[in-house]
Amino acid sequence: MGKAPKKRSLADKVRKTKTSTEIKNNPFEVKINRKKFDVLGRKSKHDVGLPGVSRSKAINKRKETLLKEYKHKSKSNKFIDRRFGEYDTKMAPEEKILQRFAMERQRVHDKKDVYNLNEEEELTHYGQSLAEMEKYNDLVNSDDESEEKGLLSAELTASHFGGGGGGGLLRKKTSGEQQEEEGNQRAKSRQELIEELIQKSKQEKRERQVQREEAQELTEKLDQDWKNIQALMVKKTPKAENADKQEEKPKLEEYDMMVRELGFEMKAQPSEKMKTPEELAREEREKLQKLEADRLRRMMGDEVGEGAQSQIHMSADDLNDGFILDKDDKKILSYQDGKWNLGEESDEDRDVDEEEEEIGEEEESEAEEQDDEDEDNEDDEEEGEEGSSEEEEEEDGHSDLDSEQESEDEERELEDKEPSTKPKKSLSKEELKAQQDAAKAELPYTFTAPECYTDLKDLLSGHTPDNQRLIVARTQKSNHPSLAVGNKLKLQKLFGFLLEYIGELTTRSPPDLTTVDKLIPELYALCQMFPEVACKAMQSILGDAGHSMEEVIEVKGHVAFPALDMLVYLKVTALLFPTSDFRHPVTTPALLYMSQTLTKCPVRSLQDVMSGLVLCCLAVEYVSFSKRFLPELINFLAGTLHLAVQDKASLGYTVVPPFRPSGKNSDLLVLSDSESCKSWSKKDLPLSAVQHLELKNDLDRDHHRLMCLFNCLDLVKRCCLLYKDLTCFPQIFQPIRTLLSKHLSAQTLPEPFQELHSEILEAISSAPVTHSTLVFEKKKPIPLKLLTPKIVEVLDYGKKRGSSREEKERERLKHKYKKEFKGALREIRKDSRFLAREKLNEVMNRDAERKRKVKELFGSLATQEGEWKALKRKKRK
């Protein structure tokens, strides 16, 4: 039996319920450590202590660590969760669930397949699968029916193919004719008769075409013979004889010649009135609304009437009496059995047309395509014939023959075009459906201005870059400020939404830079329309970027290079606003932001080098007109060249932050293999490499290093041309000159590098020196007054002294060891006391449980004894 558990006082319960602030405010919970003496300027951390709080924290910590180890000390069994992917942190919860479900299904399937007896074999009956036969999907073909069901009735044949009085090929035949045909051959089916009709119509059309071509060839031959004969019939007198015969005309005076010249001069004609921007915007919106109404009409399936009729050729001999032979309805006169043969041909043609209209949807579509091709070919022939006629007019001047030939050709073209233009008047269902689909696929011509960024994103999502640009342009035209009162505010919001959308496009992987390029003109148009709103929007973006950079620098001491979206915003700023102003509300903050980035962002990878070079390109673009000197630009370019130097022992120039003379990331542009220069070729660095750069092997890394070095040299050359007029130009570029001439030789580099190397050195060395360096005036220095030093002995008691630095360090380590050793002993003692207390609690709990059980047993035994005695007394009675 152990000791009885100690009763906890009321103060312990109150201490557990109190918060930390109450404990700190309670003077009885606070322990003040008294100092022996005060020292000025020394701040002590342990003036006041909270022993109750620290004790409770230590106890909780030991319960979480030491107590758990003690409880699991003598136990060998462990609960291990062997579910699939339970300890795999790389898998998502959804993937784990799917894999477990698939494994469970596979396990169940394997169990079921144990007793599966050839279920994969397919049972057939007469070569057909029983599974397919049970579906009852077999359709009865028309050929399987009896011949009596397939025959046409007399009423149906008369109503569909009756035709005129003479009857057609499909007319109802008399009994005598049927007997004669049955005797000669079997009766033809309806399909055979239709095929025979179509073949006959095509043959007649082919014969007409051949006759037309033969007539055209004969006409051309006759025209050529006529030209040869006409030259012999007309006798022209030579020009020299006519000149002799003419009488000499009196020469005009200068005044008369000037009067005639003034009479033939072009006279001024009134032009159209210049339209205001409001009128132009109104006309543009009306045009878009009209196009949108036509598109909606086509989408609903309504036929759109042609606005302007096709131009019809009219010859000079046309009487304009409305009598035009549009069709090829010239009939060949024939006489047979005492009757004209015109009626039968008309009936046959009518029957052919009816048959082709009834069956020939497919043939009609093919014929329409052929007719369209014929029209295109005939248009080309017409253009060629017109060009040849103009040449012949210049040569011979026989315009009558040419005009007759052109009129005949055009009449022939009109005849050929007529069948193709007829079906366009009444469109079929398929054509209407195709027209509806085409109208649905078209972009609407009018758009409402988006109220929020989500509306703009939904409006532009799923479209190509060109269509997105078109959508934004039509939105601007449909919501011009002059058309309604609230349109100005809508377009101002649209500018901010477009800026945000461009930022989102650049953050995608891969970035959609093509769409950004397409949207820049529309952004520029909005900026020209609302310059103040555009200025505020860009200022907010630059301000947020600058503040975030300062916050990161304050916390970490360094900051990474800006992402691709910020680089695109800087480029857009240069496109929207002037960069040559001395002070501008947008471009000046952008230039300061770039200067701060080139100074504060350390270069730690090839991707950082790429970002820095892009910023240098933007900085050169900003100062290209104003030629403003940026020292951060020159320092960054010199530091980038320093990254390619192999031997950094004796430099001869100063390396400016964020670069270091030597260290971990000071060899980023040093080639791993000098042979990679031979396989290098000049390429453009993609802008997306700033966001994501993939280099598979050392050869790709060396090529990328060479490209970065080449672009850096190109920027140095541009800076030399930009700052060559400065008086301090040689001193500014002296570090770069030393680096290129002594440490970065161009002999091991490719030819483009050698050319840039020589051009830069030549530009720096050829700059004239217009001033001399500043030196002190040569004079005898004045000596300083020397006084006797005052020696004061300082006695510091209580400090451990040592004769040398090693002994002082040894004494310091000894003191630290003693301190840590004492602290470890103290913690071990506390741990042992904690464990002893827990063991005692276990013993006391076991004893209390044993006592409780013994009491229960005694109670139950006493109850049984009482019942037994009562039963015994009852039996005695």
For each residue, the residues with C-beta under 8 A, 3 or more apart:
1: 847
2: 840 843 844 847
3: 840 844
4: 844
5: 841 844
6:
7:
8: 12 13
9: 12 13
10: 13 14
11: 14 15
12: 8 9 15 16
13: 8 9 10 16 17
14: 10 11 17 18
15: 11 12 18 23 29 52 56
16: 12 13 56
17: 13 14
18: 14 15 22 23 26
19: 22 23
20: 23 24 53
21: 24 25
22: 18 19 25 26
23: 15 18 19 20 26 29 50 52 53
24: 20 21 29 30 50
25: 21 22
26: 18 22 23 29 30
27: 30
28:
29: 15 23 24 26 50 51 52 53
30: 24 26 27 48 49 50
31: 48 49 50 51
32: 47 48 49
33: 46 47 48 49
34:
35: 38 44 47
36:
37:
38: 35
39: 42
40:
41:
42: 39
43:
44: 35 47
45:
46: 33 49
47: 32 33 35 44
48: 30 31 32 33
49: 30 31 32 33 46 54
50: 23 24 29 30 31 53 54
51: 29 31 54 55
52: 15 23 29 55 56
53: 20 23 29 50 56 57
54: 49 50 51 57 58
55: 51 52 58 59
56: 15 16 52 53 59 60
57: 53 54 60 61
58: 54 55 61 62 830
59: 55 56 62 63 834
60: 56 57 63 64
61: 57 58 64 65
62: 58 59 65 66 67 830 831 834
63: 59 60 66 67 68
64: 60 61 67 68
65: 61 62 68 69
66: 62 63 69 70 831 834 835
67: 62 63 64 70 71 834 838
68: 63 64 65 71 72
69: 65 66 72 73
70: 66 67 73 835 838
71: 67 68 75
72: 68 69 75
73: 69 70
74:
75: 71 72
76:
77:
78:
79:
80:
81: 86 87
82: 86
83: 86 96 100
84: 96 99 100 103
85: 88 91 95 96 99 100
86: 81 82 83 96
87: 81
88: 85 91 96
89:
90:
91: 85 88 95 96 99
92: 95 96
93: 96 97
94: 97 98
95: 85 91 92 98 99
96: 83 84 85 86 88 91 92 93 99 100
97: 93 94 100 101
98: 94 95 101 102
99: 84 85 91 95 96 102 103
100: 83 84 85 96 97 103 104
101: 97 98 104 105
102: 98 99 105 106
103: 84 99 100 106 107
104: 100 101 107 108
105: 101 102 108 109
106: 102 103 109 110
107: 103 104 110 111
108: 104 105 111 112
109: 105 106 112 113
110: 106 107 113 114
111: 107 108 114
112: 108 109 115 116
113: 109 110 116
114: 110 111
115: 112
116: 112 113 119
117:
118: 121
119: 116
120:
121: 118
122: 129 130 131
123: 129 130 131
124: 127 128 129 130
125: 128 130 133
126:
127: 124
128: 124 125 132 133
129: 122 123 124 132 133
130: 122 123 124 125 133 134
131: 122 123 134 135
132: 128 129 135 137
133: 125 128 129 130 136 138
134: 130 131
135: 131 132
136: 133
137: 132
138: 133
139:
140: 144 145
141: 144 145
142: 145 150
143:
144: 140 141
145: 140 141 142 149 150
146: 149 150
147: 150 151
148: 151
149: 145 146
150: 142 145 146 147
151: 147 148
152: 156 157 190
153: 156 157
154: 157 158 172
155: 158 159
156: 152 153 159 160
157: 152 153 154 160 161 162 170 171 172
158: 154 155 161 162 171 172
159: 155 156 162
160: 156 157 170 354 358
161: 157 158 168 169 170 171 351 354 355
162: 157 158 159 167 168 171
163: 166 167 168 171 347 350 351 354
164: 167 343 346 347 350
165:
166: 163 343 344 347
167: 162 163 164 171 172 347
168: 161 162 163 171 347 348 350 351
169: 161 193 196 197 348 351
170: 157 160 161 190 193 351 355
171: 157 158 161 162 163 167 168
172: 154 157 158 167
173: 177 178 181
174: 177 178
175: 178 179
176: 179 180
177: 173 174 180 181
178: 173 174 175 181 182 187
179: 175 176 182 183
180: 176 177 183 184
181: 173 177 178 184 185 187
182: 178 179 185 186 187
183: 179 180
184: 180 181
185: 181 182
186: 182
187: 178 181 182
188: 192 193 196
189: 192 193
190: 152 170 193 194
191: 194 195
192: 188 189 195 196
193: 169 170 188 189 190 196 197
194: 190 191 197 198 355 359
195: 191 192 198 199
196: 169 188 192 193 199 200
197: 169 193 194 200 201 351 352 355
198: 194 195 201 202 355 356 360 363
199: 195 196 202 203
200: 196 197 203 204 352
201: 197 198 204 205 352 356
202: 198 199 205 206
203: 199 200 206 207
204: 200 201 207 208
205: 201 202 208 209
206: 202 203 209 210
207: 203 204 210 211
208: 204 205 211 212 328
209: 205 206 212 213
210: 206 207 213 214
211: 207 208 214 215
212: 208 209 215 216 412
213: 209 210 216 217
214: 210 211 217 218
215: 211 212 218 219
216: 212 213 219 220 412
217: 213 214 220 221
218: 214 215 221 222
219: 215 216 222 223 405 408
220: 216 217 223 224 405
221: 217 218 224 225
222: 218 219 225 226
223: 219 220 226 227 401 405
224: 220 221 227 228
225: 221 222 228 229
226: 222 223 229 230 401
227: 223 224 230 231 396 398 401
228: 224 225 231 232
229: 225 226 232 233
230: 226 227 233 234 398
231: 227 228 234
232: 228 229
233: 229 230
234: 230 231
235:
236:
237: 241 242
238: 241 242
239: 242 243
240: 243 244
241: 237 238 244 245
242: 237 238 239 245 246
243: 239 240 246
244: 240 241
245: 241 242
246: 242 243 249
247:
248:
249: 246
250:
251:
252: 256 257 260
253: 256 257
254: 257 258
255: 258 259
256: 252 253 259 260
257: 252 253 254 260 261
258: 254 255 261 262
259: 255 256 262 263
260: 252 256 257 263 264
261: 257 258 264 265
262: 258 259 265
263: 259 260
264: 260 261
265: 261 262
266:
267:
268:
269:
270:
271:
272:
273:
274:
275: 279 280 283
276: 279 280
277: 280 281 482
278: 281 282 480 482
279: 275 276 282 283
280: 275 276 277 283 284
281: 277 278 284 285 477 480 482 483
282: 278 279 285 286 480 482 483
283: 275 279 280 286 287
284: 280 281 287 288 477 480
285: 281 282 288 289 446 477 478 480 483
286: 282 283 289 290
287: 283 284 290 291
288: 284 285 291 292 445 446 474 477 478
289: 285 286 292 293 445 446
290: 286 287 293 294
291: 287 288 294 295 445
292: 288 289 295 296 444 445 446
293: 289 290 296 297
294: 290 291 297 298 304
295: 291 292 298 299 439 442 444 445
296: 292 293 299 300 439
297: 293 294 300 302 304
298: 294 295 301 302 304 435 436 438 439
299: 295 296 436 439 440
300: 296 297 436
301: 298 432 433 435 436
302: 297 298
303: 427 432
304: 294 297 298
305:
306: 309 310
307:
308:
309: 306 312
310: 306
311:
312: 309 324 414
313: 407 410 414
314: 318 320
315: 318 403 407
316: 403
317:
318: 314 315
319: 323
320: 314
321:
322:
323: 319
324: 312
325: 329 330 411
326: 414 415 418
327: 415 418
328: 208 415 418
329: 325
330: 325
331: 342 345
332:
333: 340 341 342
334: 340 341
335: 338 339 340 341
336: 339 341
337:
338: 335
339: 335 336
340: 333 334 335 343
341: 333 334 335 336 344 345
342: 331 333 345 346
343: 164 166 340 346 347
344: 166 341 347 348
345: 331 341 342 348 349
346: 164 342 343 349 350
347: 163 164 166 167 168 343 344 350 351
348: 168 169 344 345 351 352
349: 345 346 352 353
350: 163 164 168 346 347 353 354
351: 161 163 168 169 170 197 347 348 354 355
352: 197 200 201 348 349 355 356
353: 349 350 356 357
354: 160 161 163 350 351 357 358
355: 161 170 194 197 198 351 352 358 359 360
356: 198 201 352 353 359 360 363 364
357: 353 354 360 364
358: 160 354 355
359: 194 355 356 363
360: 198 355 356 357 363 364 367
361: 364 365 428 430
362: 365 366
363: 198 356 359 360 366 367
364: 356 357 360 361 367 368 423
365: 361 362 368 369 430
366: 362 363 369 370
367: 360 363 364 370 371 419
368: 364 365 371 372 420 423
369: 365 366 372 373
370: 366 367 373 374
371: 367 368 374 375 416 417 419 420
372: 368 369 375 376 420
373: 369 370 376 377
374: 370 371 377 378 416 420
375: 371 372 378 379 416 417 420
376: 372 373 379 380
377: 373 374 380 381
378: 374 375 381 382 413 416 417
379: 375 376 382 383
380: 376 377 383 384
381: 377 378 384 385 409
382: 378 379 385 386 409 410 413
383: 379 380 386 387
384: 380 381 387 388
385: 381 382 388 389 405 406 409
386: 382 383 389 390 406
387: 383 384 390 391
388: 384 385 391 392
389: 385 386 392 393 402 405 406
390: 386 387 393 394
391: 387 388 394 395
392: 388 389 395 396 398 402
393: 389 390 396 397 398 399 402
394: 390 391
395: 391 392
396: 227 392 393
397: 393
398: 227 230 392 393 401 402
399: 393 402 403
400: 403 404
401: 223 226 227 398 404 405
402: 389 392 393 398 399 405 406
403: 315 316 399 400 406 407
404: 400 401 407 408
405: 219 220 223 385 389 401 402 408 409
406: 385 386 389 402 403 409 410
407: 313 315 403 404 410 411
408: 219 404 405 411 412
409: 381 382 385 405 406 412 413
410: 313 382 406 407 413 414
411: 325 407 408 414 415
412: 212 216 408 409 415 416
413: 378 382 409 410 416 417
414: 312 313 326 410 411 417 418
415: 326 327 328 411 412 418
416: 371 374 375 378 412 413 419 420
417: 371 375 378 413 414 420 421
418: 326 327 328 414 415 421 422
419: 367 371 416 422
420: 368 371 372 374 375 416 417 423 424
421: 417 418 424 425
422: 418 419 425
423: 364 368 420 426 427 428
424: 420 421 427
425: 421 422
426: 423
427: 303 423 424 431 432 435
428: 361 423 431 432
429: 432 433
430: 361 365 433 434
431: 427 428 434 435
432: 301 303 427 428 429 435 436
433: 301 429 430 436 437
434: 430 431 437 438
435: 298 301 427 431 432 438 439
436: 298 299 300 301 432 433 439 440
437: 433 434 440 441
438: 298 434 435 441 442
439: 295 296 298 299 435 436 442
440: 299 436 437
441: 437 438
442: 295 438 439
443: 463 467 470 471 474
444: 292 295 447 474
445: 288 289 291 292 295 474
446: 285 288 289 292 474 478
447: 444 459 471 474 475 478
448: 475 478 479
449: 475 478 479 487 490 491 493 494
450: 453 455 456 459 475 493 494 497
451: 455 490 493
452: 455 456 497
453: 450 456 457 497 500 501
454: 457 458
455: 450 451 452 458 459
456: 450 452 453 459 460 494 497 498 501
457: 453 454 460 461 501 504
458: 454 455 461
459: 447 450 455 456 471
460: 456 457 463 468 471 472 501
461: 457 458
462:
463: 443 460 467 468 471
464: 467 468
465: 468 469 512 514 515 517 518
466: 469 470 518
467: 443 463 464 470 471
468: 460 463 464 465 471 472 515 518 519
469: 465 466 472 473 518 519 521 522
470: 443 466 467 473 474
471: 443 447 459 460 463 467 468 474 475
472: 460 468 469 475 476 494 498 519 522
473: 469 470 476 477 522
474: 288 443 444 445 446 447 470 471 477 478
475: 447 448 449 450 471 472 478 479 494
476: 472 473 479 480 491 494 522 525 526
477: 281 284 285 288 473 474 480
478: 285 288 446 447 448 449 474 475
479: 448 449 475 476 483 484 487 490 491
480: 278 281 282 284 285 476 477 483 487
481: 484 487 488 491 529
482: 277 278 281 282 487
483: 281 282 285 479 480 487
484: 479 481 487
485: 488
486: 489 490
487: 449 479 480 481 482 483 484 490 491
488: 481 485 491 492 530
489: 486 492 493
490: 449 451 479 486 487 493 494
491: 449 476 479 481 487 488 494 495 526 529 530
492: 488 489 495 496 530 533
493: 449 450 451 489 490 496 497
494: 449 450 456 472 475 476 490 491 497 498 526
495: 491 492 498 499 523 526 527 530 533 534 537
496: 492 493 499 500 533 537
497: 450 452 453 456 493 494 500 501
498: 456 472 494 495 501 502 519 522 523 526
499: 495 496 502 503 523 537 538 541 569 572
500: 453 496 497 503 504
501: 453 456 457 460 497 498 504 505 519
502: 498 499 505 506 516 519 523 565 568 569 572
503: 499 500 506 507 565 568 569
504: 457 500 501 507 508 565
505: 501 502 508 511 512 513 515 516
506: 502 503 511 512 513 516 563 564 565 568 691
507: 503 504 511 563 564 565 691
508: 504 505 511 512
509: 691 692
510: 688 692
511: 505 506 507 508 516 564 687 688 691
512: 465 505 506 508 515 516
513: 505 506 516 517 568 687 688
514: 465 517 518
515: 465 468 505 512 518 519
516: 502 505 506 511 512 513 519 520 568
517: 465 513 514 520
518: 465 466 468 469 514 515 521
519: 468 469 472 498 501 502 515 516 522 523
520: 516 517 523 524 572 575
521: 469 518 524 525
522: 469 472 473 476 498 519 525 526
523: 495 498 499 502 519 520 526 527 572 576
524: 520 521 527 528 575 576
525: 476 521 522 528 529
526: 476 491 494 495 498 522 523 529 530 534
527: 495 523 524 530 531 534 576 577
528: 524 525 531
529: 481 491 525 526
530: 488 491 492 495 526 527 533 534
531: 527 528 534 535
532: 535 536
533: 492 495 496 530 536 537
534: 495 526 527 530 531 537 538 576
535: 531 532 538 539 577 585 586
536: 532 533 539 540
537: 495 496 499 533 534 540 541
538: 499 534 535 541 542 569 572 573 576 577 586 590
539: 535 536 542 543 585 586 589
540: 536 537 543 544
541: 499 537 538 544 545 569
542: 538 539 545 546 569 573 586 589 590 593
543: 539 540 546 547 589
544: 540 541 547 548
545: 541 542 548 549 562 566 593
546: 542 543 549 550 589 592 593 596
547: 543 544 550 551
548: 544 545 551 552
549: 545 546 552 553 559 593 596 597 600
550: 546 547 553 554
551: 547 548 554 555
552: 548 549 555 556 558 559
553: 549 550 556 557 558 559 600
554: 550 551
555: 551 552
556: 552 553 559
557: 553
558: 552 553 600 601 602
559: 549 552 553 556 600 601
560: 601 608
561: 597 601 608 611 612 615
562: 545 566 567 597 611 615
563: 506 507 566 567 690 691
564: 506 507 511 567 568 687 688 690 691
565: 502 503 504 506 507 568 569
566: 545 562 563 569 570
567: 562 563 564 570 571 611 614 615 618 687 690
568: 502 503 506 513 516 564 565 571 572
569: 499 502 503 538 541 542 565 566 572 573
570: 566 567 573 574 590 593 594 615 618
571: 567 568 574 575 618
572: 499 502 520 523 538 568 569 575 576
573: 538 542 569 570 576 577 586 587 590
574: 570 571 577 579 587 590 618 621 622
575: 520 524 571 572
576: 523 524 527 534 538 572 573 586
577: 527 535 538 573 574 584 586 587
578: 581 584 587
579: 574 584 587 621 622 623 624 625 626
580: 625 626
581: 578 584 587 588 626
582: 626
583: 588
584: 577 578 579 581 587 588
585: 535 539 588 589
586: 535 538 539 542 573 576 577 589 590
587: 573 574 577 578 579 581 584 590 591 622
588: 581 583 584 585 591 592
589: 539 542 543 546 585 586 592 593
590: 538 542 570 573 574 586 587 593 594 622
591: 587 588 594 595 619 622 623 630
592: 546 588 589 595 596
593: 542 545 546 549 570 589 590 596 597
594: 570 590 591 597 598 615 618 619 622 632
595: 591 592 598 599 619 630 632
596: 546 549 592 593 599 600
597: 549 561 562 593 594 600 601 615
598: 594 595 601 612 615 616 619 632 633 635 636
599: 595 596 632 635 657 658
600: 549 553 558 559 596 597 658
601: 558 559 560 561 597 598 608 611 612 658
602: 558 608 658 665
603: 608 609 612 639 640 643 658 659 665 668
604: 608 665
605: 608 609 665 668
606: 609 610 668 693 695 701 704 705 708
607: 610 611 689 690 693
608: 560 561 601 602 603 604 605 611 612
609: 603 605 606 612 613 640 643 668 669 708
610: 606 607 613 614 685 689 690 693 708
611: 561 562 567 601 607 608 614 615 690
612: 561 598 601 603 608 609 615 616 636 640
613: 609 610 616 617 640 685 708 711 712 715
614: 567 610 611 617 618 687 690
615: 561 562 567 570 594 597 598 611 612 618 619 636
616: 598 612 613 619 620 633 636 637 712 715
617: 613 614 620 621 711 715
618: 567 570 571 574 594 614 615 621 622
619: 591 594 595 598 615 616 622 623 630 632 633
620: 616 617 623 624 633 715 718 719 722
621: 574 579 617 618 624
622: 574 579 587 590 591 594 618 619 628
623: 579 591 619 620 626 627 628 629 630 722
624: 579 620 621 627 722
625: 579 580
626: 579 580 581 582 623
627: 623 624 722 723 725
628: 622 623
629: 623 723 726 732
630: 591 595 619 623 633 634
631: 634 635
632: 594 595 598 599 619 635 636
633: 598 616 619 620 630 636 637 719
634: 630 631 637 638 719 732 733 736
635: 598 599 631 632 638 639 656
636: 598 612 615 616 632 633 639 640
637: 616 633 634 640 641 712 715 716 719 736
638: 634 635 641 642 653 655 656 735 736 739
639: 603 635 636 642 643 655 656 658 659
640: 603 609 612 613 636 637 643 644 669 708 709 712
641: 637 638 644 645 709 712 713 716 736 739 740 744
642: 638 639 645 648 651 655 659 661 666 739
643: 603 609 639 640 659 666 667 668 669 670
644: 640 641 669 670 705 709 744
645: 641 642 648 651 670 739 743 744
646: 667 670
647: 743
648: 642 645 651 661 662 666
649:
650:
651: 642 645 648 654 655 661 739 743
652: 738 742
653: 638 734 735 738 739
654: 651 735
655: 638 639 642 651 659 660 661
656: 635 638 639 659
657: 599 660
658: 599 600 601 602 603 639
659: 603 639 642 643 655 656 666
660: 655 657 663 665 666
661: 642 648 651 655 666
662: 648 666
663: 660 666
664:
665: 602 603 604 605 660 668
666: 642 643 648 659 660 661 662 663
667: 643 646 670
668: 603 605 606 609 643 665 705
669: 609 640 643 644 705 708 709
670: 643 644 645 646 667 705
671: 674 676 677 702 705 706
672: 676 698 701 702
673: 676 698 699 702
674: 671 677 748
675: 678 679
676: 671 672 673 679 680 698 699 702 703 706
677: 671 674 680 702 706 748 749 750
678: 675 750
679: 675 676 699 703
680: 676 677 702 703 706 750
681:
682: 707 710 752
683: 707
684:
685: 610 613 689 707 708 711
686: 689
687: 511 513 564 567 614 690
688: 510 511 513 564 691 692
689: 607 610 685 686 692 693
690: 563 564 567 607 610 611 614 687 693
691: 506 507 509 511 563 564 688
692: 509 510 688 689
693: 606 607 610 689 690 704
694:
695: 606 700 701 704
696: 700
697: 700 701
698: 672 673 676 701 702
699: 673 676 679 702 703
700: 695 696 697 703 704
701: 606 672 695 697 698 704 705
702: 671 672 673 676 677 680 698 699 705 706
703: 676 679 680 699 700 706 707
704: 606 693 695 700 701 707 708
705: 606 644 668 669 670 671 701 702 708 709
706: 671 676 677 680 702 703 709 710 749 750 753
707: 682 683 685 703 704 710 711
708: 606 609 610 613 640 669 685 704 705 711 712
709: 640 641 644 669 705 706 712 713 753
710: 682 706 707 713 714 752 753 756
711: 613 617 685 707 708 714 715
712: 613 616 637 640 641 708 709 715 716
713: 641 709 710 716 717 753 756 757 760
714: 710 711 717 718 756
715: 613 616 617 620 637 711 712 718 719
716: 637 641 712 713 719 720 736 760
717: 713 714 720 721 756 759 760 763
718: 620 714 715 721 722
719: 620 633 634 637 715 716 722 723
720: 716 717 723 724 733 760 763 764
721: 717 718 724 763
722: 620 623 624 627 718 719
723: 627 629 719 720 726 729 732 733
724: 720 721 729 763 767
725: 627 729
726: 629 723 729 732
727: 770 771
728: 731 732
729: 723 724 725 726 732 733 764 767
730: 733 734 764 767 769
731: 728 734
732: 629 634 723 726 728 729
733: 634 720 723 729 730 736 737 764
734: 653 730 731 737 738 764
735: 638 653 654 738 739
736: 634 637 638 641 716 733 739 740 760 764
737: 733 734 740 741 761 764 765
738: 652 653 734 735 741 742 743
739: 638 641 642 645 651 653 735 736 742 743 744
740: 641 736 737 743 744 746 757 760 761
741: 737 738 761
742: 652 738 739
743: 645 647 651 738 739 740
744: 641 644 645 739 740 757
745: 748 749
746: 740 749 753 754 757 758
747: 754
748: 674 677 745
749: 677 706 745 746 753 754 757
750: 677 678 680 706 753 754
751: 754 755
752: 682 710 755 756
753: 706 709 710 713 746 749 750 756 757
754: 746 747 749 750 751 757 758
755: 751 752 758 759
756: 710 713 714 717 752 753 759 760
757: 713 740 744 746 749 753 754 760 761
758: 746 754 755 761 762
759: 717 755 756 762 763
760: 713 716 717 720 736 740 756 757 763 764
761: 737 740 741 757 758 764 765
762: 758 759 765 766
763: 717 720 721 724 759 760 766 767
764: 720 729 730 733 734 736 737 760 761 767
765: 737 761 762
766: 762 763
767: 724 729 730 763 764
768:
769: 730 772
770: 727
771: 727
772: 769
773:
774:
775:
776:
777:
778:
779:
780:
781:
782:
783: 786
784:
785:
786: 783
787:
788:
789:
790:
791:
792:
793:
794:
795:
796: 799
797:
798:
799: 796
800: 808 811 812 815
801: 808
802: 805 806 807 808 810 811
803: 807
804: 807 808
805: 802 808 809
806: 802 809 810
807: 802 803 804 810 811
808: 800 801 802 804 805 811 812
809: 805 806 812 813
810: 802 806 807 813 814
811: 800 802 807 808 814 815
812: 800 808 809 815 816
813: 809 810 816 817
814: 810 811 817 818
815: 800 811 812 818 819
816: 812 813 819 820
817: 813 814 820 821
818: 814 815 821 822
819: 815 816 822 823
820: 816 817 823 824
821: 817 818 824 825
822: 818 819 825 826
823: 819 820 826 827
824: 820 821 827 828
825: 821 822 828 829
826: 822 823 829 830
827: 823 824 830 831
828: 824 825 831 832
829: 825 826 832 833
830: 58 62 826 827 833 834
831: 62 66 827 828 834 835
832: 828 829 835 836
833: 829 830 836 837
834: 59 62 66 67 830 831 837 838
835: 66 70 831 832 838 839
836: 832 833 839 840
837: 833 834 840 841
838: 67 70 834 835 841 842
839: 835 836 842 843
840: 2 3 836 837 843 844
841: 5 837 838 844 845
842: 838 839 845 846
843: 2 839 840 846 847
844: 2 3 4 5 840 841 847 848
845: 841 842 848 849
846: 842 843 849 850
847: 1 2 843 844 850 851
848: 844 845 851 852
849: 845 846 852 853
850: 846 847 853 854
851: 847 848 854 855
852: 848 849 855 856
853: 849 850 856 857
854: 850 851 857 858
855: 851 852 858 859
856: 852 853 859 860
857: 853 854 860 861
858: 854 855 861 862
859: 855 856 862 863
860: 856 857 863 864
861: 857 858 864 865
862: 858 859 865 866
863: 859 860 866 867
864: 860 861 867 868
865: 861 862 868 869
866: 862 863 869 870
867: 863 864 870 871
868: 864 865 871 872
869: 865 866 872 873
870: 866 867 873 874
871: 867 868 874 875
872: 868 869 875 876
873: 869 870 876 877
874: 870 871 877
875: 871 872
876: 872 873
877: 873 874
